[in-house]
Amino acid sequence: MARTHQHTPRHGGNGHHPDHDHGGHQEHSDGGQAEILDLDAEVLAEHMASITAWLPLKSEPRRIVDLGCGTGAGTFALLERFPDAHVTAVDTSAGHLRLLREKACARGAEGRVRTVRADLDTDHWPDLGTPDLVWASASMHHMANPGHTLRSVRELLAPDGLFAVVELAGFPRFLPAHAPENRPGLEERAHAATDGFHAEHVPHRGADWGPILTAAGFTVEDERTVTINIEGERSEAIGRYAYGSLRRIRGVAAPALGPEDLAALDELLDTESPNCLLRRADLAVRTERTVWAARRA
């Protein structure tokens, strides 16, 4: 079961936890990335719905902008939560936006979604209207200059509008600590092997956005952390999620892993092996997501 707790906004330095880039809404627009985003949306749908239900809105938003929308996890959660709303979904990836449009058509929601391809690191944003709600889930840490992006959001937002930033505490863990049997703790070592790479390329992964939002001219009204622990038997999608995720981690971690760890990881990813992740019954999804709700100061 997922546990949630609410606490007052933190004040202090950034809590950076760079890790594997599985939420790459601003980069890595290959098919494998889209598959991971879709699995993330499927497995964590209940928790996404709980976040959209929690948002401290003063009235139902009619105009929503989803920044770094990926393949639409947030877009469709918002459309479901706010049945009278229209969402403008923004991303750099043409492939992700195409998939999002296809999903909107399949759900009969094409009239409520507009897709916009844009690089949010530039000074010249397209016309995104004056939204009542701006949503950015696992996308702000991809910005080259987050402070600049936040100031642009502040200018975009309606005077009494809400800005919701959702951040990942780190990449999900799937295996129990004692697994695999021949190399216990392998998953943690694989993550540690990616730390240097991601500290350089995604330095704001896991950041405490409260002080950064305040510095950009926002008032943080509330903050909530959702702790997620989903047992694997609830969904076969968890096996595919774990497999796709650890396969991507291997590409970054391999140079820093010892030969025994690399061999054990390859066995987990070998679809012919009886120990393949897709055949394991002991998987779970363990992660945290934090959301900040802010308004223009």
Secondary structure as UniProt FT lines:
FT   STRAND          3..7
FT   TURN            25..26
FT   HELIX           31..43
FT   HELIX           45..54
FT   STRAND          63..67
FT   TURN            70..71
FT   HELIX           73..81
FT   TURN            83..84
FT   STRAND          86..91
FT   HELIX           94..106
FT   TURN            107..108
FT   HELIX           110..112
FT   STRAND          113..117
FT   TURN            120..121
FT   STRAND          133..137
FT   HELIX           140..142
FT   HELIX           146..156
FT   TURN            159..160
FT   STRAND          162..168
FT   TURN            177..178
FT   TURN            181..182
FT   TURN            184..185
FT   HELIX           186..193
FT   HELIX           195..201
FT   TURN            203..206
FT   HELIX           209..215
FT   TURN            216..217
FT   STRAND          218..231
FT   HELIX           232..234
FT   HELIX           237..253
FT   HELIX           254..256
FT   HELIX           259..269
FT   TURN            271..272
FT   TURN            274..275
FT   HELIX           277..279
FT   STRAND          284..296
//
